[in-house]
Amino acid sequence: MNAASRCKVKIVGATGYSGGELISLLLNHPRVEITAITASSVTGPEPIHTFWPALRGMVPVPVTKEVPGEGGAEVVFVCTPHGAAMEIVPAYHQTGCVTIDLSADFRFNDPAERTGWYEGEHTAPGLCAEAVYGLPELFRGKVRGANLIANPGCYPTGAILSLYPGLKSGALKHEGVHISAASGVTGAGKKPKQNLHHPELDQNFYAYRIGKHQHLPEIVSVLRRAVEKPVSLSFVPHLLPLQRGIFYTIFAAKAKEISLKDLWALYDEAYRGEPFVRLYPLGETPTLHAVRGSNFVDISLHQDAVTGEVIFASAEDNLVKGAAGQAVQNMNVRMGFPETEGLLPIAMQREPDCVCS
Ligand SMILES: NC(=O)c1ccc[n+]([C@@H]2O[C@H](COP(=O)([O-])OP(=O)(O)OC[C@H]3O[C@@H](n4cnc5c(N)ncnc54)[C@H](OP(=O)(O)O)[C@@H]3O)[C@@H](O)[C@H]2O)c1
């Protein structure tokens, strides 16, 4: 494809972890051209290697100060913290481009669902109903027609994909589900904090925001919409002293008599055609190494020998399937590109630490 016919893309928040990951992925995407990359705290044009040394000489444009709505791109990725995104997204939406927002600001169709979980009033509530939740495995048809795509949260992605077929089919109970998940520290963004300081984090491991993490209502809300029934669950996130990756352990009771083998077959049928969901054979368990730097969610099914509960052990890379990779997947679906374009070969071959070390 020649440069003139490539899709022009802009990345807002290019100096952050998910923005940097997105640049790396898009540089290897044959159908796009990066035409603008911005952040809020630069005063004049800055070369990319100021922020991402590994990208020295590889990005044709400098990082400039963000001016919402400018740039003339056909696809704009907004990779800013929540709260900031709702101030930026409307200006792009008005231009008619496809906007893919990686923050939580447009993940709830009813902004009232954010109340108590996110600070402040929504400043663009009218756009929430229009946004499509960009989890292609569940909402691919809607993503195809969307001009505003709300990219899912990192924890919700693997949790929802692990639970969806079992809940949708009625094989698993819709209440009493427990999600325990541990994330690498890039999930917290690049802003320095005391608990993210190396001596605090290294060789340490603990749960945080127990039972009150902001991704809890997102998981509940999306599953409720997808399975068309109320879903009740608890969620305990943990901080891992690693750069990237999320490992999930999820417990759900059976709603009816079904063998693990039959439940597995149901998952196999649900995800057989999905390029980025890998269902492990019974008896095998994913690891973070298996998904590091890739757009895969790896899912395995087990059964507790005493309680009979189903246990999912799943893994994803928070920066790829949990953020930038899923955003590229959404762009591919929306723009009619092959869904795996720019994702599969890179996921297998690239060094995942190149933008985060
Ligand atoms: N990290 C993950 O694993 C992950 C996963 C899924 C979703 N997300 C979501 O993706 C978004 C970005 O996360 P992140 O971890 O990449 O954050 P981050 O590392 O903190 O980076 C945030 C980026 O946004 C820029 N920014 C902040 N305010 C801005 C504004 N008003 N205008 C323009 N740019 C602005 C920052 O630049 P300055 O420093 O110059 O302000 C920086 O480039 C968040 O909403 C997060 O919740 C993150």
The ligand as an SDF file (V2000), in Angstrom:
LIG
                    3D

 48 52  0  0  0  0  0  0  0  0999 V2000
   -1.7030    1.4750   31.3680 N   0  0  0  0  0  0  0  0  0  0  0  0
   -2.5670    0.5050   31.1210 C   0  0  0  0  0  0  0  0  0  0  0  0
   -2.2820   -0.7050   31.2750 O   0  0  0  0  0  0  0  0  0  0  0  0
   -3.9510    0.8400   30.6150 C   0  0  0  0  0  0  0  0  0  0  0  0
   -4.7840   -0.2020   30.2120 C   0  0  0  0  0  0  0  0  0  0  0  0
   -6.0740    0.0860   29.7500 C   0  0  0  0  0  0  0  0  0  0  0  0
   -6.5050    1.4040   29.7300 C   0  0  0  0  0  0  0  0  0  0  0  0
   -5.6980    2.3890   30.1570 N   0  0  0  0  0  0  0  0  0  0  0  0
   -6.2040    3.7580   30.1320 C   0  0  0  0  0  0  0  0  0  0  0  0
   -5.5460    4.4510   29.0800 O   0  0  0  0  0  0  0  0  0  0  0  0
   -5.3680    5.8110   29.4430 C   0  0  0  0  0  0  0  0  0  0  0  0
   -3.8730    6.1230   29.3870 C   0  0  0  0  0  0  0  0  0  0  0  0
   -3.2250    5.2790   30.3200 O   0  0  0  0  0  0  0  0  0  0  0  0
   -1.6490    5.2580   30.4700 P   0  0  0  0  0  0  0  0  0  0  0  0
   -1.3470    4.2200   31.4710 O   0  0  0  0  0  0  0  0  0  0  0  0
   -1.0130    5.2320   29.1300 O   0  0  0  0  0  0  0  0  0  0  0  0
   -1.4330    6.7170   31.1290 O   0  0  0  0  0  0  0  0  0  0  0  0
   -0.0870    7.5120   31.3620 P   0  0  0  0  0  0  0  0  0  0  0  0
    1.0870    6.6200   31.2440 O   0  0  0  0  0  0  0  0  0  0  0  0
   -0.2770    8.2660   32.6250 O   0  0  0  0  0  0  0  0  0  0  0  0
   -0.0650    8.5540   30.1410 O   0  0  0  0  0  0  0  0  0  0  0  0
   -1.0420    9.5500   29.9880 C   0  0  0  0  0  0  0  0  0  0  0  0
   -0.7350   10.3410   28.7290 C   0  0  0  0  0  0  0  0  0  0  0  0
   -1.7790   11.3140   28.5570 O   0  0  0  0  0  0  0  0  0  0  0  0
   -1.1760   12.6050   28.3870 C   0  0  0  0  0  0  0  0  0  0  0  0
   -2.1280   13.6030   28.8700 N   0  0  0  0  0  0  0  0  0  0  0  0
   -2.5930   13.7880   30.1240 C   0  0  0  0  0  0  0  0  0  0  0  0
   -3.4910   14.7930   30.1360 N   0  0  0  0  0  0  0  0  0  0  0  0
   -3.5830   15.2430   28.8520 C   0  0  0  0  0  0  0  0  0  0  0  0
   -4.3340   16.2600   28.2190 C   0  0  0  0  0  0  0  0  0  0  0  0
   -5.1870   17.0290   28.9020 N   0  0  0  0  0  0  0  0  0  0  0  0
   -4.1570   16.4640   26.8860 N   0  0  0  0  0  0  0  0  0  0  0  0
   -3.2890   15.6980   26.1870 C   0  0  0  0  0  0  0  0  0  0  0  0
   -2.5640   14.7010   26.7230 N   0  0  0  0  0  0  0  0  0  0  0  0
   -2.7040   14.4890   28.0490 C   0  0  0  0  0  0  0  0  0  0  0  0
    0.1100   12.5180   29.1800 C   0  0  0  0  0  0  0  0  0  0  0  0
    1.0090   13.4860   28.7390 O   0  0  0  0  0  0  0  0  0  0  0  0
    1.5800   14.6160   29.7620 P   0  0  0  0  0  0  0  0  0  0  0  0
    2.4330   13.8530   30.7360 O   0  0  0  0  0  0  0  0  0  0  0  0
    2.3120   15.5320   28.8770 O   0  0  0  0  0  0  0  0  0  0  0  0
    0.3600   15.2190   30.4190 O   0  0  0  0  0  0  0  0  0  0  0  0
    0.5680   11.1070   28.7850 C   0  0  0  0  0  0  0  0  0  0  0  0
    1.1280   11.1410   27.5010 O   0  0  0  0  0  0  0  0  0  0  0  0
   -5.9390    5.9700   30.8620 C   0  0  0  0  0  0  0  0  0  0  0  0
   -7.2230    6.4750   30.7920 O   0  0  0  0  0  0  0  0  0  0  0  0
   -5.9350    4.5450   31.3970 C   0  0  0  0  0  0  0  0  0  0  0  0
   -6.9180    4.3340   32.3800 O   0  0  0  0  0  0  0  0  0  0  0  0
   -4.4200    2.1400   30.5900 C   0  0  0  0  0  0  0  0  0  0  0  0
  1  2  1  0
  2  3  2  0
  2  4  1  0
  4  5  1  0
  4 48  2  0
  5  6  2  0
  6  7  1  0
  7  8  2  0
  8  9  1  0
  8 48  1  0
  9 10  1  0
  9 46  1  0
 10 11  1  0
 11 12  1  0
 11 44  1  0
 12 13  1  0
 13 14  1  0
 14 15  2  0
 14 16  1  0
 14 17  1  0
 17 18  1  0
 18 19  2  0
 18 20  1  0
 18 21  1  0
 21 22  1  0
 22 23  1  0
 23 24  1  0
 23 42  1  0
 24 25  1  0
 25 26  1  0
 25 36  1  0
 26 27  1  0
 26 35  1  0
 27 28  2  0
 28 29  1  0
 29 30  1  0
 29 35  2  0
 30 31  1  0
 30 32  2  0
 32 33  1  0
 33 34  2  0
 34 35  1  0
 36 37  1  0
 36 42  1  0
 37 38  1  0
 38 39  2  0
 38 40  1  0
 38 41  1  0
 42 43  1  0
 44 45  1  0
 44 46  1  0
 46 47  1  0
M  CHG  2   8   1  16  -1
M  END
$$$$
